[in-house]
Amino acid sequence: MGDERRRALRVPVRGVVVFHADGGTLNGTIENVSASGALVSLSGDHRDAPRELELKLGHGSGRAVARTVRVERDVRRTHIALAFEEVTPELSASIEAAVENALRAAARRPVLVVDDRSARRHDLVTRLVARGMTPLAPRTPLEAIDLLARSHLHINVCLLAAGFGHSADQLRALVAESFPWVTAADISDDVEATVERAADAWSASAMARLATAIA
């Protein structure tokens, strides 16, 4: 891939944006980023955003000066597309790391597998690998949360059965509350159908669109 194409790649990330203005600061979340700009969201209704901002990614942070190029609103949030005009070296390096990690994740297609039944879990892992996905099977709740929270892994799909002393419904509620970008799918005794659900969920994710863009 050429340098220009890599620079143009807009990859999904999880991070925080802080806008700095004379009247104080605005805090929001980052939806995606490239070397030339970012899409961020803020709670509430905003017509524009201050030009000076700080992006905090899982790979580091840095400051930029940006202009607003598009504003879209839904019921609760304002989504603002930004074009960078000045970027600190620290932020440039963080964005480059985010792009590299997203490219690797798009190739790996990671899927979290939570299932108390070891034989079925092993069967699932084997079949997911055969379908070109990378299953991650945590052994404890803390390990599961740690894997989902690691921004460089880009886990967008989680297969759930009973696990860690919780029902599948309880686990689904936890994922929905703490990791809303993750699609949860049920594990059933029809293992092949479960694998299909994982593949469908991954194909609908932002990481799949990135994989298509770099193919």
C-alpha positions as CSV (number, residue, x, y, z in Angstrom):
1,M,0.0,0.0,0.0
2,G,1.4,3.4,-0.9
3,D,2.0,6.1,1.6
4,E,-0.7,8.4,0.2
5,R,-3.3,5.6,0.4
6,R,-2.3,4.8,3.9
7,R,-2.5,8.4,5.0
8,A,-6.1,8.6,3.5
9,L,-7.3,5.6,5.4
10,R,-10.0,6.5,8.0
11,V,-10.0,3.8,10.7
12,P,-12.5,3.2,13.5
13,V,-11.0,4.0,16.9
14,R,-12.1,4.4,20.5
15,G,-10.8,7.5,22.2
16,V,-11.6,10.9,23.7
17,V,-11.6,14.3,22.1
18,V,-11.3,17.5,24.2
19,F,-12.0,20.8,22.5
20,H,-10.4,23.9,24.1
21,A,-12.1,27.3,23.9
22,D,-12.1,30.5,25.9
23,G,-15.3,29.5,27.6
24,G,-14.0,26.2,28.8
25,T,-13.7,22.7,27.3
26,L,-16.0,20.3,25.5
27,N,-15.5,16.6,25.8
28,G,-16.6,13.9,23.4
29,T,-15.6,10.6,21.8
30,I,-13.7,9.8,18.6
31,E,-15.5,7.6,16.1
32,N,-12.8,7.4,13.4
33,V,-9.6,9.1,12.5
34,S,-7.1,9.4,9.6
35,A,-4.0,11.5,9.1
36,S,-6.1,14.3,7.6
37,G,-9.1,14.4,10.0
38,A,-11.5,12.8,12.4
39,L,-15.1,12.1,13.1
40,V,-16.1,12.9,16.6
41,S,-19.3,13.0,18.6
42,L,-20.5,15.3,21.4
43,S,-23.5,14.9,23.7
44,G,-26.2,17.4,22.9
45,D,-26.7,19.9,20.1
46,H,-23.7,21.7,18.7
47,R,-23.5,23.9,15.6
48,D,-19.7,23.9,15.4
49,A,-16.7,23.0,17.4
50,P,-13.7,25.1,18.7
51,R,-10.7,24.9,16.4
52,E,-8.2,23.8,19.0
53,L,-8.5,20.2,20.3
54,E,-6.7,17.3,21.9
55,L,-7.2,13.7,20.8
56,K,-6.6,10.9,23.3
57,L,-6.2,7.6,21.6
58,G,-5.2,4.2,23.1
59,H,-1.8,4.7,21.5
60,G,-1.1,8.2,22.9
61,S,-2.4,11.7,22.7
62,G,-1.6,15.0,21.0
63,R,-3.1,18.4,20.0
64,A,-4.4,19.7,16.7
65,V,-6.0,22.7,15.0
66,A,-8.9,21.7,12.9
67,R,-11.9,23.1,11.0
68,T,-15.4,21.7,10.9
69,V,-16.4,20.3,7.5
70,R,-19.7,18.6,8.4
71,V,-22.2,18.5,11.2
72,E,-24.9,15.8,11.7
73,R,-27.2,15.4,14.6
74,D,-29.3,12.6,16.0
75,V,-31.6,12.5,19.0
76,R,-28.8,12.6,21.6
77,R,-25.5,13.5,19.9
78,T,-23.8,15.8,17.4
79,H,-21.4,14.2,15.0
80,I,-18.7,16.5,13.7
81,A,-16.3,15.8,10.8
82,L,-13.0,17.6,11.2
83,A,-10.2,18.4,8.8
84,F,-6.8,18.9,10.5
85,E,-4.9,22.0,9.7
86,E,-2.1,21.6,12.2
87,V,-1.1,18.4,14.0
88,T,1.6,17.9,16.7
89,P,4.2,15.2,16.1
90,E,2.8,13.3,19.1
91,L,-0.6,13.2,17.6
92,S,0.7,12.3,14.2
93,A,2.5,9.3,15.7
94,S,-0.6,8.2,17.7
95,I,-2.7,8.3,14.5
96,E,-0.1,6.3,12.6
97,A,-0.2,3.7,15.3
98,A,-4.0,3.6,15.3
99,V,-4.0,3.0,11.5
100,E,-1.4,0.2,11.8
101,N,-3.3,-1.5,14.6
102,A,-6.6,-1.2,12.7
103,L,-5.0,-2.7,9.6
104,R,-3.7,-5.7,11.6
105,A,-7.1,-6.2,13.3
106,A,-8.9,-6.1,9.9
107,A,-6.7,-8.9,8.8
108,R,-7.1,-10.9,12.1
109,R,-10.8,-10.5,12.5
110,P,-10.8,-11.0,16.3
111,V,-13.9,-12.5,18.0
112,L,-14.3,-12.9,21.7
113,V,-15.7,-16.3,22.8
114,V,-17.3,-16.6,26.3
115,D,-18.6,-20.1,27.0
116,D,-18.5,-22.3,30.1
117,R,-18.7,-25.5,28.1
118,S,-15.1,-26.4,27.3
119,A,-15.9,-28.9,24.5
120,R,-18.2,-26.6,22.7
121,R,-15.8,-23.7,23.2
122,H,-13.0,-25.7,21.7
123,D,-15.1,-26.6,18.7
124,L,-16.1,-23.0,18.2
125,V,-12.4,-21.9,18.4
126,T,-11.4,-24.5,15.8
127,R,-14.2,-23.5,13.4
128,L,-13.6,-19.8,13.7
129,V,-10.0,-20.2,12.9
130,A,-10.9,-22.3,9.8
131,R,-13.1,-19.4,8.7
132,G,-10.3,-16.9,8.9
133,M,-11.2,-15.3,12.3
134,T,-9.1,-15.0,15.4
135,P,-11.0,-16.3,18.4
136,L,-10.0,-15.0,21.9
137,A,-11.3,-17.2,24.8
138,P,-10.8,-15.4,28.1
139,R,-10.7,-17.5,31.3
140,T,-11.9,-14.8,33.8
141,P,-14.2,-11.8,33.7
142,L,-11.3,-9.5,34.2
143,E,-9.5,-11.0,31.2
144,A,-12.6,-10.6,29.1
145,I,-13.0,-6.9,30.1
146,D,-9.3,-6.3,29.5
147,L,-9.5,-7.8,26.0
148,L,-12.5,-5.7,25.1
149,A,-11.0,-2.6,26.4
150,R,-7.7,-2.9,24.5
151,S,-8.2,-0.4,21.7
152,H,-5.5,-1.9,19.5
153,L,-7.3,-5.3,19.3
154,H,-10.5,-3.8,17.8
155,I,-12.8,-6.5,19.1
156,N,-16.1,-5.8,17.5
157,V,-17.8,-9.2,17.9
158,C,-18.5,-11.2,21.1
159,L,-20.0,-14.7,21.2
160,L,-21.8,-15.3,24.4
161,A,-23.1,-18.3,26.3
162,A,-23.2,-18.8,30.1
163,G,-19.8,-17.9,31.5
164,F,-18.0,-16.7,34.6
165,G,-21.0,-17.5,36.8
166,H,-23.3,-15.3,34.7
167,S,-26.1,-16.1,32.3
168,A,-25.8,-15.1,28.6
169,D,-28.4,-12.4,29.2
170,Q,-26.3,-10.9,32.0
171,L,-23.2,-10.9,29.9
172,R,-25.0,-9.4,27.0
173,A,-26.3,-6.5,29.2
174,L,-22.7,-5.9,30.5
175,V,-21.3,-5.8,27.0
176,A,-24.1,-3.5,25.8
177,E,-23.5,-1.1,28.7
178,S,-19.7,-1.0,28.8
179,F,-18.8,-1.7,25.2
180,P,-21.7,-0.4,23.0
181,W,-19.6,-0.8,19.8
182,V,-19.4,-4.6,20.2
183,T,-22.0,-6.8,18.5
184,A,-23.0,-9.7,20.8
185,A,-24.2,-12.9,19.3
186,D,-25.6,-16.0,21.1
187,I,-23.7,-19.3,21.3
188,S,-26.0,-22.3,20.6
189,D,-25.5,-26.1,20.4
190,D,-25.5,-25.6,16.6
191,V,-21.9,-24.6,16.5
192,E,-21.8,-24.0,12.7
193,A,-24.8,-21.6,12.9
194,T,-23.0,-19.8,15.8
195,V,-19.9,-19.4,13.5
196,E,-22.2,-18.0,10.8
197,R,-23.6,-15.5,13.3
198,A,-20.1,-14.4,14.2
199,A,-19.1,-14.0,10.5
200,D,-22.3,-12.0,9.7
201,A,-21.7,-9.7,12.7
202,W,-18.1,-9.1,11.7
203,S,-19.1,-8.5,8.1
204,A,-21.4,-5.7,9.3
205,S,-18.7,-4.0,11.4
206,A,-16.6,-1.0,10.6
207,M,-13.5,-3.1,10.6
208,A,-14.9,-5.2,7.7
209,R,-15.4,-2.0,5.6
210,L,-11.7,-1.2,6.4
211,A,-10.7,-4.7,5.2
212,T,-12.6,-4.2,2.0
213,A,-10.9,-0.8,1.5
214,I,-7.4,-2.2,1.7
215,A,-8.1,-5.4,-0.2
